Amino acid sequence: MRQRLRIFFTGKNALLFFIFSLIVYAFAEKIVLFTEFSIKYTDEDQCIQWLAADELMHGHFREPCFFGQDYNSCLEGWLSIPFLVIGLQFSEAIPLTTLLMSCLPFLLLIIYFLKKKEYALTVVILFFFLYFSLNYKLISILPRGFITGVFCFGIGYAFLLRNTKYRFFWFSFFAFFGIVFNETTFFLMFPVFCIYWKQNYRLKQFYLQGFLGSTIPLVYKIYAYVFYNVTHPKYKYFTKPKFQWDFKNLSSAVSHLDEWLFNDFTLIFISFIVLMCLFILKKQYFNLCIVVVTFVLITLMFGLVRTLEGTESIMFNKSRLFVFFPFLLAVLFSIIIPAFKWDLKAQSFISLALFILISIRCFGQQNLLKHKITEEVLRNDKIVSFLPVKDVFKLSYKYIYICKATHNTIILYDAMKQENFILYITIPLLSGNKIKTFSPTFDRRLWVFSSLINTQPEKVLISGNFKDRYNNKHLSSYKRRIIFANDENWLVEYKLNKTIGNTCKDFTLRLRRH
């Protein structure tokens, strides 16, 4: 019996068992995260992705970037359209798309190296996919543009690994799109480009295909720049944080790196040391230098003012800019481990050790998952508006019902409570765009804003009419009636004798540029 067990745990069957078990667990874990978190809660940025999907489904390509700003993208919303077409709701399709986007880069690596019979490396990739903290796992499935760069680069790297005729073209195409969507993808691109450049610098197709592949992403980047800075500057409501670097920021952050690295600094540091040792053992000193430079460049990021922005909440976590780390480590190990050509026995022992570590870690995470989600829901430092999906639907349909009952088609928000940052997006979507909403100060939808600002409908519902404003004598010229009122919010129907823009001025509401 002992002999059979020893043969099993040092052979191919053991390796396949470890890999299969971890893959099954990975799928199960993602299902739990999806059902317990992704489809139960949403936020204002996710709802912008709802809007992006709806607009594109109706043939409207409104902006090249995330609505109202000249950076990030609505890629998650656009890619969710097939799920919407087959009948999923926005609250299901968008998170499902992001979850699949976060998994695909690792899955492509796993499939490739499993076919190559690099079993230990496959377990190493699964290790980085599963071992990182719950902070990483929750942040990576948030539809907030965090994972788009890794997703694009992962597809490009999968093409690069396969020795096909146009692999350099497709790698360049997807990797540069990754940088366009999320600039931190550069830290994935840099080491891979340098290492493959050393191997292929004499090949003409390396340069030609690389140039051609980067052309379309660069054209898209130029188009976005022209759109927001030349032809449609008023669409840029939020401006990208300026590039400001300070050594004081760097020295302060270095002593607290764990806060910016998903509380997994120890894991990253040990992985980096192991990588260095492996490259030294194989005398790949050029690759070693590239890895060291990569980590130095990442460290320098902590000197940026933007990097220091954030809270402990996953909704605006300090680690959001470093979501590329698990895949970066998986990629770097995939470059060096095949050079060792370990036999099945060595691969089995390495895989068994990693399998035990993953099992212990994931068991602990599952026990903490509900507590972690509850903690996040109750946090007051989320920055963005965040609500349970069931409340979003309940409140949205409440206002839709009121609009129908009072024969109103426009809701104007004069005070932006947390829920209103979401409702002004979801009410039109859930009403089939029969109800229009308008947020004078914060509206990201300039096309809606511009089409309403100079109109004078017969009447509108105005949400947020607090008592002091309602009693303002200056507003007594408007015919009005209270629909409902409580300590937190009023909803009042106003018959307009002016345009919406001039009405907002009467309400002393600041209008965004239009």
Secondary structure, DSSP 8 states (H G I E B T S, - for coil): -HHHHHHHTTSHHHHHHHHHHHHHHHHHHHHHHIIIIITTEEEHHHHHHHHHHHHHHTT----SSSTTBSSS--HHHHHTHHHHHTT--HHHHHHHHHHHHHHHHHHHHHHHHHHTT-HHHHHHHHHHHHHS-HHHHHHTTSTTTSSHHHHHHHHHHHHHHS--TTHHHHHHHHHHHHHHH-GGGHHHHHHHHHHHHHHHTT-HHHHHHHHHHHHHHHHHHHHHHHIIIII-GGG--B------B-HHHHHHHHTTHHHHTTT-HHHHHHHHHHHHHHHHHTT-HHHHHHHHHHHHHHHHGGGBHHHH--BSSGGGBGGGGGTTHHHHHHHHHHHHGGGG---HHHHHHHHHHHHHHHHHHHHHHHHHHHHHHHHHHH-S---S-EEEHHHHHHHHHHHHHHHHHHT--EEEESS--TTHHHHHHHHHHHTTT-SEEE-TTT---HHHHHHHHT---SEEEEET--HHHHT-GGGTTSEEEEEEE-SS-EEEEEE-SS-HHHHHHHTT------
